[in-house]
Amino acid sequence: MSVRIDGELSGGVPGRSSRARRILRGPRPEAVPGLVGRAVALVGLLDIAAGVFPRFRHSRMHTLAEVLPGSFGPFAAALSLSTGVLLLLLAHGLRRRKRRAWRAAVALLPAGAVAQLAYRHSLIGLLITIVLLVPLVRHRREFAALPDPRSRWRALANFVLMSAGSLILGLIIVSVHPHRTLGDPSLADRLTHVVYGLFGFEGPVDYQGATSWTVAFSLGALGWLTAVTTIYLAFRPEHPAARLTEDDEVKLRELLVKHGRRDSLGHFALRRDKAVVFSPSGKAAVTYRVISGVMLASGDPIGDVEAWPGAIERFMDEAKAHSWTPAVVGCSETGGEVWTRETGLDALELGDEAVVDVADFSLAGRAMRNVRQMVKRIERAGYETRVRRISDLGETELERIRRAAEDWRGTDTERGFSMALGRIGDPSDGDCLIATAHKADDEPGEYGDLKAILHFVPWGTDGASLDLMRRDRSADPGMNELLIVAALQAAPKFGVARVSLNFAMFRSALARGEKIGAGPVLRAWRGLLVFLSRWFQIESLYKFNAKFQPRWEPRFIVYRATTDLPRIGFATMQAEGFVTLALPLPRFLRRRRSAAERACAHTVAERDARAA
């Protein structure tokens, strides 16, 4: 008896006709950008190799090298090199479905095909171009991504990277003709020849025959590409990164008043370097920041849980429109369930947030002995603490606290994203709590008797989330423990019943890995985390939080594919301030800029208050 499988009789070859149809139909439309991008990158690399290495041009690859797009005419090496670099630059944009990259590729490939026919009458070169061009034109709707946010710094970065790449490629070009080089030029001579050649001048290295022309035109092509791409990036229309507008901030604050109690990270959505998308009803919102092509949200959506799907859908539509990689870092278990259900994304436990219930906190008992002894010792040394609302501080004291917080920062850049507000003492943040440590016995310094600062943001109407911890490096150890205890003891006076402390990455792995009976895999994972703690506060932050006997709330990272995790991780490190790609500013310029930003924010807040 015959049985039908996939529409075919068992007597035939199952699935053969369906496979044939799939081959004739070609790749799925959503896979075309990736395939075309890889093909263009491969052709670009071969073009560069054909332009740089003479042995490549005269080896068994000679036939292929001659028909690659761009390798035609009397200046084959220079044209092949420049075309290869341009194709490499376009390949990344094509993989990301960028409309402008598609337009450039559609313009460049036919130009190369026409040149092939005009100079070499090469049908193979024309065929290569058609193979790349047909899927580009046929699936043009797949290349609809909008430009990324950018600034003029991109032009400077392009100039630096292209110049470095041109110097390296130029040094290779100058050095791969040993049998045609006159004399024995030193490395300094060859490097000088490269620099001169990039600007279109003859250098100190001489060659026999036409090799000097090949080298000169190749170096000139690299210099021309560096100049043209830098000028284009400097003068193209600017698309600055989205920022939180005044209207957006007002709407978010209204949502936090109604629903801010649900997520301890809610108030951090008010960072002004984030953008926001609202649900169609306006009852929910997702804040995000775009970093290195990753659309990175933090925490749970703001607002009514029933309206979350609408805000998440808008978020995903925005990511698709720009071909950004969607990701969420630090969402709760409920948030992770909604994100994965609505989008089909995956979730991975990232760590745990330490939450202390004020009613249950006490310094009594054996478990709190170390904290109790440390606090008593510091108090005997003459330190006192004050816990107040930001709105209760005078402007003079507030300015002193701002300057101290900036100068006591241990890094050049402000760290934090998912659990950091990025400002302190803003008039619009009057409900924030600030705990300060003072020592009146010492001679007053630049910041008076101020020795340490803890800043908390509101978590609904009855909670607070730790924002930053700063202390004078000359102060006694234990300032952070002292101020956390002071804040917890003063919390009932401000109506605060819950306090969220720091986030401990991979806490469960560290906790389980040190227990008896932990398996070899878990112990190895814990060992790696302990090793990485030399550079990142992984183990130390977990142990610091554990001192206060908190309850642990798991936090998750939401991602599209496992292959996206390295990229998302790098973007998260950039957002949190652990990796900085921007050019560093001198410290006096950073201080001047920070003062100007604070003055501008204060002026805007005063204007809004008067208008209200």
Secondary structure, DSSP 4 states (H G I P E B T S, - for coil): ---EETTEETTS-TTHHHHHHHHHH-S-GGGHHHHHHHHHHHHHHHHHHHHH-HHHHTSTTHHHHHHSTT--STTHHHHHHHHHHHHHHHHHHHHTTBHHHHHHHHHHHHHHHHHHHHHT--HHHHHHHHHHHHHHHHTGGG--BPPPP--THHHHHHHHHHHHHHHHHHHHHHHS-GGGB-S---HHHHHHHHHHHHTT---S--BSTTHHHHHHHHHHHHHHHHHHHHHHHHHSPP-PPP---HHHHHHHHHHHHHHTTS-TTGGGGG-TT-EEEE-TTSSEEEEEEEETTEEEEESSPEE-GGGHHHHHHHHHHHHHHHT-EEEEEEE-HHHHHHHHHHH--EEEEEEEEEEEEGGG--S-SGGGHHHHHHHHHHHHTTEEEEEEEGGGS-HHHHHHHHHHHHHT-SSSS---STT--S-SS-GGGTT-EEEEEEETTSPPBTTBTEEEEEEEEE-TTSEEEEEEEEE-TTSPTTHHHHHHHHHHHHGGGGT--EEEEEEEETHHHHHHHTSTT--HHHHHHHHHHHHHTTTS-SHHHHHHHHTT-PEEEEEEEEES-GGGHHHHHHHHHHHHTSS--SPPPPHHHHHHHHHHHHHHHHHHHHHHHHH-
